[in-house]
């Protein structure tokens, strides 16, 4: 029983924060993508 309780205590916050972490990661990736494309375009000119 205590083990199940510990698992629940660990899993609930992780489940709550997972979308936030994924969203943040997606934002970082898209910002990097746009940034690199701007640099590439500047270099091509």
DSSP file (Angstrom, degrees, kcal/mol; ACC not computed):
  #  RESIDUE AA STRUCTURE BP1 BP2  ACC     N-H-->O    O-->H-N    N-H-->O    O-->H-N    TCO  KAPPA ALPHA  PHI   PSI    X-CA   Y-CA   Z-CA
    1    1 A X     >        0   0    0      0, 0.0     4,-2.2     0, 0.0     5,-0.2   0.000 360.0 360.0 360.0 -49.0    0.0    0.0    0.0
    2    2 A X  H  >  +     0   0    0      1,-0.2     4,-2.5     2,-0.2     5,-0.2   0.883 360.0  54.2 -58.4 -35.1    2.7    2.6    0.9
    3    3 A X  H  > S+     0   0    0      2,-0.2     4,-2.6     1,-0.2    -1,-0.2   0.931 107.7  48.4 -63.4 -45.8    4.4    1.9   -2.5
    4    4 A X  H  > S+     0   0    0      1,-0.2     4,-2.4     2,-0.2    -1,-0.2   0.890 111.3  51.3 -60.6 -38.8    1.2    2.5   -4.4
    5    5 A X  H  X S+     0   0    0     -4,-2.2     4,-2.6     2,-0.2    -1,-0.2   0.907 109.5  49.4 -65.0 -42.1    0.7    5.7   -2.5
    6    6 A X  H  X S+     0   0    0     -4,-2.5     4,-2.1     2,-0.2    -2,-0.2   0.917 110.4  50.8 -62.7 -43.2    4.3    6.8   -3.3
    7    7 A X  H  X S+     0   0    0     -4,-2.6     4,-3.1     1,-0.2    -2,-0.2   0.919 111.3  48.3 -60.8 -43.6    3.7    6.0   -7.0
    8    8 A X  H  X S+     0   0    0     -4,-2.4     4,-2.4     1,-0.2     5,-0.2   0.915 109.9  52.0 -62.5 -43.2    0.5    8.1   -7.0
    9    9 A X  H  X S+     0   0    0     -4,-2.6     4,-0.7     1,-0.2    -1,-0.2   0.858 116.2  41.0 -62.8 -35.2    2.3   11.0   -5.2
   10   10 A X  H  X S+     0   0    0     -4,-2.1     4,-1.3    -5,-0.2    -2,-0.2   0.902 116.4  48.2 -77.5 -42.7    5.0   10.9   -7.9
   11   11 A X  H  X S+     0   0    0     -4,-3.1     4,-3.0    -5,-0.2     5,-0.3   0.858 101.7  61.0 -71.5 -37.1    2.7   10.3  -10.9
   12   12 A X  H  X S+     0   0    0     -4,-2.4     4,-2.1     1,-0.2    -1,-0.2   0.946 108.7  41.1 -61.2 -51.1    0.0   13.0  -10.2
   13   13 A X  H  X S+     0   0    0     -4,-0.7     4,-2.6    -5,-0.2    -1,-0.2   0.896 115.3  52.7 -63.3 -37.2    2.4   16.0  -10.4
   14   14 A X  H  X S+     0   0    0     -4,-1.3     4,-2.1     1,-0.2    -2,-0.2   0.935 110.5  46.9 -62.5 -45.9    4.2   14.5  -13.4
   15   15 A X  H  X S+     0   0    0     -4,-3.0     4,-0.6     1,-0.2    -1,-0.2   0.871 113.5  49.9 -62.2 -36.6    0.9   14.0  -15.2
   16   16 A X  H  < S+     0   0    0     -4,-2.1     4,-0.4    -5,-0.3    -2,-0.2   0.893 118.0  37.6 -69.3 -39.9    0.0   17.6  -14.3
   17   17 A X  H  X S+     0   0    0     -4,-2.6     4,-2.7     1,-0.2     5,-0.2   0.670  94.5  84.9 -88.3 -17.3    3.3   19.1  -15.5
   18   18 A X  H  X S+     0   0    0     -4,-2.1     4,-2.9     1,-0.2     5,-0.2   0.904  91.0  47.3 -55.8 -48.1    3.8   16.9  -18.6
   19   19 A X  H  X S+     0   0    0     -4,-0.6     4,-2.6     1,-0.2    -1,-0.2   0.892 113.1  50.5 -60.4 -36.8    1.6   19.1  -21.0
   20   20 A X  H  > S+     0   0    0     -4,-0.4     4,-2.5     2,-0.2    -2,-0.2   0.928 112.3  46.2 -64.6 -45.4    3.4   22.2  -19.7
   21   21 A X  H  X S+     0   0    0     -4,-2.7     4,-2.7     2,-0.2    -2,-0.2   0.923 114.4  47.9 -63.5 -44.8    6.8   20.6  -20.3
   22   22 A X  H  X S+     0   0    0     -4,-2.9     4,-2.8    -5,-0.2    -2,-0.2   0.911 112.3  49.2 -63.0 -42.5    5.8   19.4  -23.7
   23   23 A X  H  X S+     0   0    0     -4,-2.6     4,-2.4    -5,-0.2    -2,-0.2   0.922 112.4  47.9 -62.6 -44.2    4.4   22.8  -24.7
   24   24 A X  H  X S+     0   0    0     -4,-2.5     4,-2.6     2,-0.2    -2,-0.2   0.914 112.4  49.2 -61.0 -44.5    7.5   24.6  -23.5
   25   25 A X  H  X S+     0   0    0     -4,-2.7     4,-2.5     1,-0.2    -2,-0.2   0.913 110.8  50.0 -62.0 -43.8    9.7   22.1  -25.4
   26   26 A X  H  X S+     0   0    0     -4,-2.8     4,-2.6     1,-0.2    -1,-0.2   0.894 110.5  50.3 -62.4 -40.7    7.6   22.6  -28.6
   27   27 A X  H  X S+     0   0    0     -4,-2.4     4,-2.6     2,-0.2     5,-0.2   0.936 110.7  48.7 -62.1 -47.6    7.9   26.4  -28.2
   28   28 A X  H  X S+     0   0    0     -4,-2.6     4,-2.6     1,-0.2    -2,-0.2   0.917 112.6  48.8 -58.9 -44.2   11.7   26.2  -27.8
   29   29 A X  H  X S+     0   0    0     -4,-2.5     4,-2.6     1,-0.2    -1,-0.2   0.928 112.9  46.1 -63.3 -46.0   11.9   23.9  -30.9
   30   30 A X  H  X S+     0   0    0     -4,-2.6     4,-2.5     2,-0.2    -1,-0.2   0.875 112.5  50.9 -68.1 -35.3    9.8   26.2  -33.0
   31   31 A X  H  X S+     0   0    0     -4,-2.6     4,-2.8     2,-0.2    -1,-0.2   0.933 112.1  47.0 -64.1 -45.5   11.6   29.3  -31.9
   32   32 A X  H  X S+     0   0    0     -4,-2.6     4,-2.9    -5,-0.2     5,-0.2   0.913 111.6  51.8 -60.4 -42.8   15.0   27.6  -32.7
   33   33 A X  H  X S+     0   0    0     -4,-2.6     4,-2.1     2,-0.2    -2,-0.2   0.939 113.2  43.1 -59.7 -49.4   13.6   26.5  -36.1
   34   34 A X  H  X S+     0   0    0     -4,-2.5     4,-2.3     2,-0.2    -1,-0.2   0.918 114.1  51.9 -62.7 -44.3   12.4   30.0  -37.0
   35   35 A X  H  X S+     0   0    0     -4,-2.8     4,-2.1     1,-0.2    -2,-0.2   0.922 110.5  47.2 -59.9 -46.9   15.7   31.5  -35.7
   36   36 A X  H  X S+     0   0    0     -4,-2.9     4,-2.7     1,-0.2    -1,-0.2   0.880 110.5  52.7 -64.4 -37.9   17.8   29.2  -37.8
   37   37 A X  H  X S+     0   0    0     -4,-2.1     4,-2.4    -5,-0.2    -1,-0.2   0.887 107.6  51.4 -65.3 -38.0   15.8   29.9  -40.8
   38   38 A X  H  X S+     0   0    0     -4,-2.3     4,-2.3     2,-0.2    -2,-0.2   0.928 111.6  47.6 -62.0 -44.3   16.2   33.6  -40.4
   39   39 A X  H  X S+     0   0    0     -4,-2.1     4,-2.3     2,-0.2    -2,-0.2   0.922 112.0  49.7 -63.3 -44.3   20.0   33.1  -40.1
   40   40 A X  H  X S+     0   0    0     -4,-2.7     4,-2.1     1,-0.2    -1,-0.2   0.907 111.2  49.2 -61.5 -42.3   20.0   30.9  -43.2
   41   41 A X  H  X S+     0   0    0     -4,-2.4     4,-1.8     1,-0.2    -1,-0.2   0.904 110.5  50.3 -64.7 -41.0   18.1   33.4  -45.2
   42   42 A X  H  < S+     0   0    0     -4,-2.3    -1,-0.2     1,-0.2    -2,-0.2   0.894 111.7  48.8 -63.6 -39.3   20.4   36.2  -44.1
   43   43 A X  H  < S+     0   0    0     -4,-2.3    -2,-0.2     1,-0.2    -1,-0.2   0.855 108.6  53.3 -69.3 -34.7   23.4   34.1  -45.2
   44   44 A X  H  <        0   0    0     -4,-2.1    -1,-0.2     1,-0.2    -2,-0.2   0.883 360.0 360.0 -68.9 -38.2   21.9   33.3  -48.6
   45   45 A X     <        0   0    0     -4,-1.8    -1,-0.2    -5,-0.2    -2,-0.1   0.496 360.0 360.0 -56.8 360.0   21.3   36.9  -49.4
